[in-house]
Amino acid sequence: IVLLYDHHKGDVFTKSNDIQHAYYDVILSTQHFHLNHDNCLEIIAVKGTSLKLTELSDKLIGIKGIIHGKLVMSRSE
């Protein structure tokens, strides 16, 4: 899951973190990058059913203040 947001606007980080804690069972790793003074990029590696991953990404992308969000999936089998 890829998220781009302005960390000065709203409470994106806290809301994202709260959602991620609720989905700890499918999140493998999170990387956070500071792109410039305002914008952050977060990449969340996940593993699970497409239904659960879509549910998680919809909640994250739906946070007010997310500039761009995308779920990228592939099969591991």
Rosetta blueprint (number, residue, H / E / L):
1 I L
2 V E
3 L E
4 L E
5 Y E
6 D E
7 H L
8 H L
9 K L
10 G L
11 D L
12 V H
13 F H
14 T H
15 K H
16 S H
17 N H
18 D H
19 I H
20 Q H
21 H H
22 A H
23 Y L
24 Y L
25 D L
26 V L
27 I E
28 L E
29 S E
30 T E
31 Q E
32 H E
33 F E
34 H E
35 L L
36 N L
37 H L
38 D L
39 N E
40 C E
41 L E
42 E E
43 I E
44 I E
45 A E
46 V E
47 K L
48 G L
49 T L
50 S H
51 L H
52 K H
53 L H
54 T H
55 E H
56 L H
57 S H
58 D H
59 K H
60 L H
61 I H
62 G L
63 I L
64 K L
65 G L
66 I E
67 I E
68 H E
69 G E
70 K E
71 L L
72 V L
73 M L
74 S L
75 R L
76 S L
77 E L
